[in-house]
């Protein structure tokens, strides 16, 4: 029995040695059950939000009416198409229209939640904001919009914004840190002083000024936050380059006449990406919090865009409508916890001191 155990452990050790470093890191990440399942759940939530139009929409997916097939999500049909009186776009929440397209052999395939992000239910039974009910599972906000639809679309806006801001910050941070760490000397000294001056600028004041001068947009907000979001990562990349540029393989590449940029791109950068990958989930958490905070203050996305920060602001202004604050806060907490667990698991998986 002891010999069999020894042989099994030897085989396991040999197989782990034969794996590439990335595969070994992935195996270590999978063993972090909390972080692994957080990644699975987060990817599922992102996938649902990307398909939000198929999950929450005020237009049916398919309508079969008097022998004809209609696709309301792809084309706007006038009300007269379904026996209405007006040539305006069809309101599929109108009880008259619903009766016309669901009786007499006609049928319609609705989404799971029959409301869009800006849909106003003019036929609601309770005043706005209304509590959760069979019509609106999480209630409505103070404008009469379905809260579940707002959360789904708002989550998508937040995640996509966070991804764009994260990758922009990583690109700028890696370039700045690589140049400083590799060349060192006066280049590093001058760049550090410039970064210190740039980092001392009041970011919030600049956002307020630009929001007052220019019309708010997601592109403008992404640009302004990207100008400051790269500095934290550049310090880590700079430290990795300062350490790795003294190693033997870099000296050998220089002796062979390899150019500086080839050394940076092919040799040092792949061995300096550990802090970059570990930084990803935490940077996304910071980006989501930044967008939510700015939307809460009215400095974020344009009016009418689904926003978690705007919902929190509505919850503050409507204390009695507890469902607004509670559901939005739950979405934010779950999202940030998932990203935090993923970041912790990535940090442990990429730690070279961890045994396979």
C-alpha positions in Angstrom: 0.0 0.0 0.0 2.8 2.4 0.9 4.6 1.6 -2.4 1.4 2.2 -4.4 0.9 5.6 -2.7 4.5 6.6 -3.4 4.1 5.6 -7.1 0.9 7.6 -7.4 2.4 10.7 -5.9 5.4 10.3 -8.2 3.2 10.1 -11.2 1.1 13.1 -10.1 4.3 15.1 -9.5 5.7 14.2 -12.9 2.4 15.1 -14.6 2.3 18.5 -12.9 5.9 19.2 -13.9 5.1 18.4 -17.5 2.3 21.0 -17.5 3.0 24.5 -18.8 3.1 27.4 -16.2 -0.3 28.7 -17.4 -1.9 25.3 -17.0 -0.5 24.8 -13.6 -1.8 28.2 -12.6 -5.2 27.3 -14.0 -5.2 24.1 -11.9 -4.4 26.1 -8.8 -7.2 28.5 -9.6 -9.7 25.6 -10.0 -8.7 24.3 -6.6 -9.8 27.7 -5.2 -13.4 26.7 -5.2 -14.8 30.1 -4.0 -12.9 32.0 -6.7 -13.6 29.4 -9.4 -17.4 29.4 -8.8 -17.4 33.1 -8.5 -15.9 33.3 -12.0 -18.6 30.9 -13.3 -21.4 32.8 -11.7 -20.0 36.2 -12.9 -19.6 35.0 -16.5 -23.2 33.7 -16.4 -24.5 37.0 -15.1 -22.6 38.9 -17.8 -23.9 36.5 -20.5 -27.5 37.1 -19.3 -27.0 40.9 -19.3 -25.5 40.8 -22.8 -28.6 39.0 -24.0 -30.8 41.4 -22.0 -33.1 42.1 -25.0 -34.0 38.4 -25.1 -34.7 38.3 -21.3 -36.4 41.7 -20.6 -38.1 43.5 -23.3 -41.5 45.2 -23.9 -41.7 43.7 -27.3 -42.6 40.0 -27.9 -40.0 37.7 -29.5 -42.5 36.4 -31.9 -46.2 37.1 -32.8 -48.4 34.9 -34.9 -51.5 36.9 -35.9 -54.1 35.9 -38.5 -51.7 33.4 -40.2 -48.9 35.9 -40.4 -45.6 35.8 -38.4 -44.2 39.0 -37.0 -40.9 39.8 -35.3 -41.5 42.9 -33.2 -37.9 42.9 -31.8 -36.6 43.3 -35.4 -39.2 45.7 -36.8 -41.7 48.2 -35.5 -45.3 47.4 -36.5 -48.1 50.0 -36.4 -51.0 49.3 -34.1 -53.3 48.8 -37.1 -51.4 45.6 -37.9 -53.1 44.0 -34.9 -56.5 45.5 -35.2 -55.8 48.8 -33.5 -57.1 52.3 -34.4 -53.8 54.2 -34.8 -50.8 54.0 -37.1 -48.4 54.6 -34.2 -45.9 51.9 -33.0 -47.7 49.1 -31.1 -47.8 49.2 -27.3 -47.7 45.4 -26.5 -48.6 46.1 -22.9 -51.9 47.6 -23.9 -54.6 45.1 -22.7 -56.5 45.6 -26.0 -53.5 44.6 -28.1 -52.7 41.7 -25.8 -56.2 40.4 -26.2 -56.0 40.8 -30.0 -52.8 38.8 -30.3 -53.5 36.1 -27.8 -57.1 35.0 -28.8 -58.7 33.4 -31.8 -55.8 31.2 -32.7 -53.3 34.0 -32.4 -50.4 33.8 -30.0 -47.4 35.8 -28.9 -44.1 34.7 -27.3 -43.0 37.2 -24.7 -39.7 37.6 -22.9 -39.4 36.4 -19.4 -39.8 39.9 -18.1 -42.1 41.9 -20.5 -40.5 45.3 -19.8 -37.6 47.2 -21.3 -35.3 49.6 -19.5 -37.3 52.7 -20.3 -40.8 51.1 -20.5 -43.5 52.9 -18.7 -46.5 50.8 -17.7 -49.4 53.1 -18.2 -51.8 50.4 -17.1 -50.2 49.8 -13.7 -52.7 49.3 -10.8 -50.6 51.1 -8.2 -49.0 54.5 -8.2 -45.2 54.9 -8.7 -43.0 53.9 -7.2 -44.9 50.6 -6.7 -43.9 47.7 -4.5 -43.1 44.3 -5.9 -46.0 42.5 -7.5 -47.0 39.9 -10.0 -46.7 42.6 -12.8 -43.4 44.0 -11.6 -41.4 41.4 -9.7 -39.1 43.9 -8.1 -41.4 46.8 -8.2 -41.0 50.1 -10.2 -38.9 53.2 -9.7 -40.4 56.7 -9.2 -40.8 57.1 -13.0 -42.8 53.9 -13.4 -40.0 51.9 -15.0 -39.6 48.2 -14.1 -36.9 47.8 -11.6 -35.8 44.3 -12.7 -35.3 45.6 -16.3 -33.3 48.6 -14.9 -31.0 46.3 -12.9 -30.4 43.9 -15.9 -29.5 46.7 -18.3 -27.8 48.8 -15.6 -25.6 45.8 -14.7 -24.6 45.4 -18.4 -23.7 49.1 -18.7 -21.6 48.9 -15.5 -19.7 45.7 -16.5 -19.0 46.9 -20.1 -17.8 50.3 -18.8 -15.6 48.5 -16.2 -14.1 46.2 -18.8 -13.4 49.1 -21.2 -11.9 51.2 -18.4 -9.9 48.3 -17.1 -8.3 47.4 -20.4 -7.6 51.0 -21.2 -5.9 51.5 -17.8 -3.9 48.2 -18.2 -2.7 49.3 -21.7 -1.5 52.7 -20.5 -0.2 51.3 -17.2 1.8 48.5 -18.9 3.4 50.9 -21.4 4.3 53.5 -18.9 5.6 51.0 -16.3 7.6 49.1 -19.0 9.3 52.2 -20.3 10.3 53.4 -16.8 11.4 50.0 -15.5 13.4 48.9 -18.6 15.3 52.1 -19.3 15.6 53.3 -15.8 17.9 56.2 -15.0 16.8 59.7 -16.1 13.9 58.2 -18.0 12.5 56.7 -14.9 13.3 59.7 -12.7 11.6 62.2 -15.1 8.6 59.9 -15.7 8.1 59.5 -11.9 8.1 63.2 -11.3 5.6 63.7 -14.1 3.3 61.0 -12.8 3.4 62.6 -9.3 2.4 65.9 -10.8 -0.4 64.3 -12.9 -1.6 62.3 -9.9 -2.0 65.4 -7.8 -4.6 66.9 -10.1 -8.1 66.9 -8.6 -9.9 64.2 -10.6 -13.4 64.9 -9.3 -13.1 68.7 -10.0 -12.1 68.0 -13.5 -15.1 65.7 -14.0 -17.4 68.4 -12.6 -15.9 71.0 -14.9 -16.1 68.8 -18.1 -19.6 67.7 -17.2 -20.7 71.4 -17.0 -19.0 72.3 -20.3 -19.6 69.3 -22.4 -22.7 67.1 -22.7 -22.4 63.9 -20.6 -21.6 60.7 -22.5 -20.1 57.3 -21.7 -17.2 58.0 -24.1 -16.3 61.3 -22.3 -16.5 59.6 -18.9 -14.3 56.7 -20.1 -11.7 59.1 -21.5 -11.5 61.2 -18.3 -11.3 58.2 -15.9 -8.7 56.5 -18.2 -6.4 59.5 -17.8 -6.0 58.7 -14.1 -6.8 55.0 -13.8 -3.5 53.7 -15.1 -1.1 55.1 -12.5 -1.6 52.4 -9.8 -0.8 49.6 -12.2 2.2 51.3 -13.7 4.0 51.1 -10.4 3.7 47.3 -10.2 4.8 46.9 -13.8 7.7 49.2 -13.3 8.9 47.2 -10.3 8.7 43.9 -12.2 10.7 45.4 -15.1 13.3 46.8 -12.8 13.8 43.3 -11.3 13.6 41.3 -14.5 15.9 43.5 -16.6 18.9 42.3 -14.5 18.3 38.6 -15.1 20.6 36.4 -17.2 18.2 35.8 -20.1 17.9 39.6 -20.7 21.7 40.0 -20.6 22.0 37.1 -23.1 19.4 38.7 -25.4 21.3 42.0 -25.3 24.6 40.2 -26.1 23.0 38.6 -29.1 22.0 42.1 -30.4 18.3 41.8 -29.8 16.7 45.3 -29.9 15.3 46.9 -26.7 11.7 46.7 -27.9 12.0 43.0 -28.8 13.4 42.3 -25.3 10.6 44.2 -23.7 7.9 42.5 -25.8 9.2 39.0 -26.1 11.2 38.4 -22.9 10.4 40.7 -20.0 6.7 41.5 -20.5 5.5 37.8 -20.5 7.4 37.4 -17.2 6.0 40.6 -15.7 2.2 40.0 -16.2 1.5 38.4 -12.8 0.5 41.7 -11.2 -1.4 42.7 -14.3 -3.6 39.6 -14.3 -4.1 39.8 -10.5 -5.0 43.5 -10.8 -7.9 42.8 -13.2 -10.8 41.9 -10.9 -9.9 44.6 -8.4 -9.6 47.2 -11.1 -13.1 46.2 -12.4 -14.5 46.6 -8.9 -13.0 50.1 -8.7 -14.4 51.0 -12.1 -17.9 49.8 -11.2 -17.8 51.7 -7.9 -16.5 54.8 -9.7 -19.3 54.8 -12.3 -22.0 54.1 -9.6 -20.7 57.0 -7.5 -20.6 59.4 -10.4 -24.1 58.4 -11.5 -25.3 58.9 -7.9 -23.9 62.4 -8.0 -25.4 63.1 -11.4 -22.0 63.3 -13.2 -22.1 59.9 -14.9 -24.0 58.5 -17.9 -26.5 60.6 -19.9 -30.1 60.8 -18.6 -32.2 57.9 -19.7 -29.3 55.4 -19.6 -29.9 52.5 -17.2 -27.7 53.1 -14.2 -27.2 51.5 -10.8 -26.1 54.9 -9.4 -29.3 56.6 -10.5 -31.3 53.8 -8.8 -29.4 54.4 -5.6 -30.1 58.1 -5.8 -33.8 57.3 -6.3 -33.7 55.1 -3.3 -32.3 57.9 -1.3 -35.0 60.3 -2.5 -37.7 57.7 -1.9 -37.0 56.2 1.5 -40.4 54.5 1.7 -39.7 52.6 -1.5 -37.3 50.2 0.2 -37.3 47.8 -2.8 -35.3 50.3 -4.9 -32.3 50.6 -2.5 -32.4 47.0 -1.4 -32.4 45.4 -4.8 -29.7 47.8 -6.2 -27.5 47.4 -3.2 -27.8 43.6 -3.5 -26.7 43.7 -7.1 -23.7 45.8 -6.3 -22.7 43.7 -3.2 -22.9 40.4 -5.2 -21.0 41.8 -8.1 -18.2 43.2 -6.0 -18.0 40.1 -3.9 -17.7 37.9 -7.0 -14.9 40.1 -8.3 -13.1 40.1 -5.0 -13.2 36.3 -4.7 -11.9 36.0 -8.2 -9.1 38.4 -7.5 -8.1 36.5 -4.3 -8.1 33.2 -6.2 -6.0 34.7 -9.1 -3.5 36.0 -6.6 -3.1 32.6 -5.0 -3.0 30.8 -8.3 -0.2 33.0 -9.7 1.9 33.0 -6.5 5.0 31.0 -7.4 5.4 30.0 -3.7 2.1 28.0 -3.9 2.8 24.3 -4.4 0.9 22.4 -7.2 
